[in-house]
Amino acid sequence: MIVAEQKPIEEIVQSIKPYKKLLIAACGTCVTVCMTGGEKEAIELCTLLELVSELEGIQIRVKTIERQCDREFFVDFEEDIEWADAVLSMGCGVGVQFFAELYPGKHIVPALNTKFFGVTRDVGYWTEFCQGCGECLLEKTGGVCPVARCSKSLFNGPCGGSSDGRCEINPDIECAWQIIYDRLKAQNRLDLLLETLPPRDWSSSRDGGPRSLRKSSVYLEVD
């Protein structure tokens, strides 16, 4: 699942301020599940924007496009998109880009910051599992991704700095290679750890370990 969080309201306001007719396009899949860009969140955002004095006189429509990464789901919204001066997309970065590709003459404004590909750990809590690196090695690592889940993205065993199965960079997370070892041992496949995986080009990589997003209740106070 793609996990995202809403941009600061000040940033959104500045992006849409020049326009008088705004379509807020919710997305009915991943960002609905992570309670960030679904119909409920779109309606809440609409209500909030209508209270902003800088946007006085703006007309806002709210529509939910089931998947903003799939052309067929746009068909029923052609009239609304044509009506709008700009579209505030509540889809992930993929959805925003695809929206903009389909309607190159329309300003498509992102309402969210896309965070990572993750799993649901608990209500309102997600952790990263995949970085979408395009060259999956899960067969050799017991179904645990060392790119996304090791803080150093190491390919050939642990760094040696972990303690009690916890990461030396961030003790709040498990050492990915400890998990890999335990998983392969349980499968009687520890021989895979003797294989040397080839080096990769890390020029476009990121560091810091698995990212996470924990969503808590937010209460809006209006004077």
N, C-alpha and C positions, 0 to 999 in steps of 0.2 A: 504494500500500500504506500502511496506517496503521501508524506506527512508535510503539512504546511501550517503557518500561523499568520494571522492578519497583520497587515502593516499598521504602523501608528496612524491614528486618525488624522493627525496633522499632515502627514505625507499624502494621504488620500485626498484630503481637501484641496491641497495645493495643486494636485494633478488634474482635478475635475473642475476647478474654479472657473475656467474660461467658458464653460458650457452651460446651456440652459435646459437641454433635454438629455437626461442620462438614463441609460439602461443598465441596471445591475443584474448581471448574469450569474446566477448561482450554478454550481456544478453538482450533479446528483450522485457522484461516486466517491472517490477516495477522500476528498476534502469534506464531504458530508459525514463520513465515518469518523474523521478526526475532529469533527465539530468546529470547523473553521470556515467552510465555504458553501454549506448547504443552504436550502431555502430558508430555514429558521434564522441562520446567521445573516443572510441577505436582507431579510425583513428587518432584523434588528439594526443592521447597518443603515438601511434606508431611513428608519425612524431617527437614528442619531444624526444623519446628514441633514435631515429636514429641520433640525434644531440649531444648525450652525448658521450664525448670522451672515457669514461671508457667502453663503449659498442661497441667500434669499431670492425667491422667485424661480428656483430651479424646479423642473418637472422630473419626477423619477418613476420609472416602471421597474418592477422586479419580476424576473422570469427565471425558471430553472431549466437549464439544458442538461439532459441526463448525462451526457459525456461530451466535454468540450474538446476531446481529442479524437472525435469521430464525426466525419462530415454529415452523415445521415441525420444526426440529431439536431442539426441547425435548420432543417427545412421548415419546421413549423414556426420559426421565429424570425423569418425574413422581414416581415412587416415591422416588427419591433426594432430590429437592428437598423432598418432603413429610417425609421422615425427618429432615432437617437442621434444627437450630435457626437456623443462618445459612449463607449461601453466600459463599465467597470466590471472586469472579469474576476470572479471569485474562484476560478480554476487554478490549478497548479501552473508552473512555468511552461509545461508542455501545452496545456490548454490555452494559455494566453498567446503563445506563439502560433498555434494552429489557427486560433480565432483571427489573429492579425494577418495570417497568410490568406485566409478565406476572404477577408474584407480589407484589402490593402489601403483603401481610401478612408477607412474609419479608424479613429484613434481608440485603440484598445488599451485600457489602463489596468495594470495588475493591482488587485486588492490584497494579495497575499505574498508572503515570502516562502518559497518552497524550501523545505529543510532537508529531507532525506527519504529513502525507501525503508519503511520500518514495519514492525509488528505491534499489535496491541498487547501491552503487558497487563493493564488494568484500566478501569474506567478513567479516561482522561490522561493516560500515560502511554507513550510510545517510545520504542528504542530502535536504533538503526541496525539493519541486518544486511543491506546490500547497497553498494555504491554505483551499480550499473556500469562496471568497468569494461564490460563487453567480452571478457575472456574468462569464463567461469571455471574455477578449479575445485569446486565443492566435492567432486568425486574423490579427490586425493586428500581432502582435509576433513573427512568425516561429516560433511554437510555444514561446516563452519567456515565463514569467509574471513581469511586473514587480512584482506584489503580493508574491509569495512569495520571489522571487529577487533583487530589488533591496533593499538594506538600508534604503532610504528609501521604498520602495514608490512610486517615481515613475512617472507615467503618460505623460509627454510628453518623453522624452529624458533623457539622463544629467545628473547634478548638476554635472559639470565638475571634480569632485575626484578622479576615478580617475586612476591612473597605470599605464602599461604594461598596461592591461586588467584591473587589480586594483582592488578596492573600497577607497575611502579610509577607511571605517569599520573594515573587517576585511580587510587585505591577503591573508589566507589564501584568500579567495574571489574568483571572477571578477566583474568588473563586468557585471551583467545586461544593461545597455544596450549594452555592447560586443559581447556575444554576439548581441543582437537585431540590431544593425547588420550584423555579419558574416553572420548568417543571411539577412537580407533582401537583402543585396548578392549573396550566392550565388544567390538566387532571382530576381534582377533585379526586386525589389519595393521598392526604397528610397523610391519615391514615397509609400509609406504613412507614412513618418516626417514628411511634411509635413502630415498630418492632425492636428488637435487633438482629443484625447479629452476628453470632459466631466469636470468635477470630481466627486468622490465624497464621501460622508459618511464620514470616517475616525474617527468617535467610538468605534467598537468595534475599531479596528485595533491592531496590535502593531508594535513597532519592533525594531531590532537585527539585522535581516538573516536569511538562511536559517539555520535551526537544524539541527544534526546530532547523531547519536548513534553513538559508536564503542564497540563491545562487545569487551572483552578477557576472557581467561580469568580466572575467579575461583576461588580455592581456599579451601575452608572448613576451618578448623582447629578441632577440638573437643577441649577439655581432657579 
